[in-house]
Amino acid sequence: MKRIPLHTTEVPGKVAVWQLVDHAARILRVQLTAEAFTAYRLPSRTELPGAQPGTITFDVYPDLVDAREMLSEHDDLWDAVRGDFWAALLDMADRRRESGADR
């Protein structure tokens, strides 16, 4: 079974951990590093008392569009994830082309 690499995108005070799955960014978790609220899951709002404070995880890993809708106040983070996503997608395409997988 092939492992899907994790990507991390950071802006001041915020970190998103995501994976490139089927040409989409799937958001695994968000860490608001300056916050101390009890970690929770979205959209259920289930608290995760054992997780690092300031963490938001998801019941189902959203794509970037859905994550932006759920946490719209963090546009700076989503803009940075979008940039990193395109860089990862283009890098993947370049590697495929170099290996001859597109032939």
Kinemage of the C-alpha trace (Angstrom):
@kinemage 1
@onewidth
@group {chain A} dominant
@subgroup {mainchain}
@vectorlist {calphas} color= white
{ca met a 1} P 0.000 0.000 0.000
{ca lys a 2} L 1.405 3.344 -1.049
{ca arg a 3} L 1.702 6.003 1.648
{ca ile a 4} L 0.481 9.482 0.811
{ca pro a 5} L 2.982 12.118 1.956
{ca leu a 6} L 1.928 14.808 4.410
{ca his a 7} L 2.354 18.458 3.535
{ca thr a 8} L 2.576 21.277 6.056
{ca thr a 9} L 1.706 24.880 5.274
{ca glu a 10} L 2.427 27.616 7.799
{ca val a 11} L 1.521 31.269 8.135
{ca pro a 12} L 2.104 33.279 11.303
{ca gly a 13} L 0.144 31.629 14.122
{ca lys a 14} L -1.405 28.903 11.933
{ca val a 15} L -0.428 25.526 10.509
{ca ala a 16} L -2.374 23.267 8.155
{ca val a 17} L -1.446 19.630 7.617
{ca trp a 18} L -2.776 18.216 4.363
{ca gln a 19} L -2.346 15.522 1.734
{ca leu a 20} L -2.521 15.574 -2.042
{ca val a 21} L -5.177 12.949 -2.831
{ca asp a 22} L -6.593 12.442 -6.329
{ca his a 23} L -5.444 15.911 -7.406
{ca ala a 24} L -7.109 17.593 -4.418
{ca ala a 25} L -5.739 18.979 -1.167
{ca arg a 26} L -7.354 17.073 1.714
{ca ile a 27} L -7.005 18.960 4.993
{ca leu a 28} L -6.178 16.727 7.972
{ca arg a 29} L -5.854 19.294 10.720
{ca val a 30} L -5.309 22.938 11.566
{ca gln a 31} L -3.243 24.164 14.482
{ca leu a 32} L -3.803 27.709 15.706
{ca thr a 33} L -0.522 28.047 17.563
{ca ala a 34} L -1.440 31.170 19.514
{ca glu a 35} L -4.744 29.687 20.750
{ca ala a 36} L -5.398 27.539 23.815
{ca phe a 37} L -8.961 26.310 23.219
{ca thr a 38} L -9.773 22.632 23.695
{ca ala a 39} L -9.127 20.774 20.448
{ca tyr a 40} L -12.223 19.736 18.516
{ca arg a 41} L -13.485 18.116 15.313
{ca leu a 42} L -15.559 19.768 12.606
{ca pro a 43} L -18.379 19.795 11.738
{ca ser a 44} L -19.486 17.706 14.753
{ca arg a 45} L -17.775 20.036 17.283
{ca thr a 46} L -16.702 16.944 19.248
{ca glu a 47} L -14.081 17.972 21.798
{ca leu a 48} L -10.715 16.195 21.819
{ca pro a 49} L -9.378 16.865 25.325
{ca gly a 50} L -6.249 14.730 24.792
{ca ala a 51} L -5.126 16.624 21.684
{ca gln a 52} L -2.899 19.671 21.617
{ca pro a 53} L -4.859 22.837 22.485
{ca gly a 54} L -5.658 25.021 19.500
{ca thr a 55} L -6.116 22.040 17.174
{ca ile a 56} L -9.028 21.544 14.786
{ca thr a 57} L -9.475 18.196 13.047
{ca phe a 58} L -12.258 17.000 10.788
{ca asp a 59} L -14.864 14.237 10.846
{ca val a 60} L -14.212 13.731 7.119
{ca tyr a 61} L -11.120 15.283 5.551
{ca pro a 62} L -12.402 18.259 3.546
{ca asp a 63} L -10.910 19.514 0.337
{ca leu a 64} L -9.557 23.042 0.286
{ca val a 65} L -12.863 24.591 -0.814
{ca asp a 66} L -14.819 22.930 2.013
{ca ala a 67} L -12.139 23.749 4.601
{ca arg a 68} L -12.214 27.394 3.511
{ca glu a 69} L -15.995 27.420 3.970
{ca met a 70} L -15.808 25.821 7.430
{ca leu a 71} L -13.018 28.098 8.660
{ca ser a 72} L -13.477 31.171 6.479
{ca glu a 73} L -11.790 33.473 8.968
{ca his a 74} L -8.418 31.903 8.053
{ca asp a 75} L -8.180 33.045 4.426
{ca asp a 76} L -4.457 33.706 4.801
{ca leu a 77} L -3.865 30.049 5.652
{ca trp a 78} L -6.067 28.766 2.826
{ca asp a 79} L -4.356 31.067 0.323
{ca ala a 80} L -0.986 29.663 1.431
{ca val a 81} L -2.282 26.066 1.212
{ca arg a 82} L -3.547 26.788 -2.304
{ca gly a 83} L -0.073 27.986 -3.320
{ca asp a 84} L 1.614 24.935 -1.776
{ca phe a 85} L -1.011 22.657 -3.339
{ca trp a 86} L -0.299 23.953 -6.844
{ca ala a 87} L 3.435 23.647 -6.276
{ca ala a 88} L 2.995 20.022 -5.130
{ca leu a 89} L 0.675 19.223 -8.029
{ca leu a 90} L 3.077 20.679 -10.594
{ca asp a 91} L 6.012 18.889 -8.964
{ca met a 92} L 4.109 15.601 -9.185
{ca ala a 93} L 3.364 16.239 -12.885
{ca asp a 94} L 7.032 17.046 -13.553
{ca arg a 95} L 8.167 13.823 -11.845
{ca arg a 96} L 5.678 11.777 -13.866
{ca arg a 97} L 6.835 13.394 -17.079
{ca glu a 98} L 10.506 12.807 -16.226
{ca ser a 99} L 9.866 9.154 -15.413
{ca gly a 100} L 7.962 8.649 -18.660
{ca ala a 101} L 4.751 7.711 -16.853
{ca asp a 102} L 2.704 9.917 -19.193
{ca arg a 103} L 3.709 7.856 -22.260
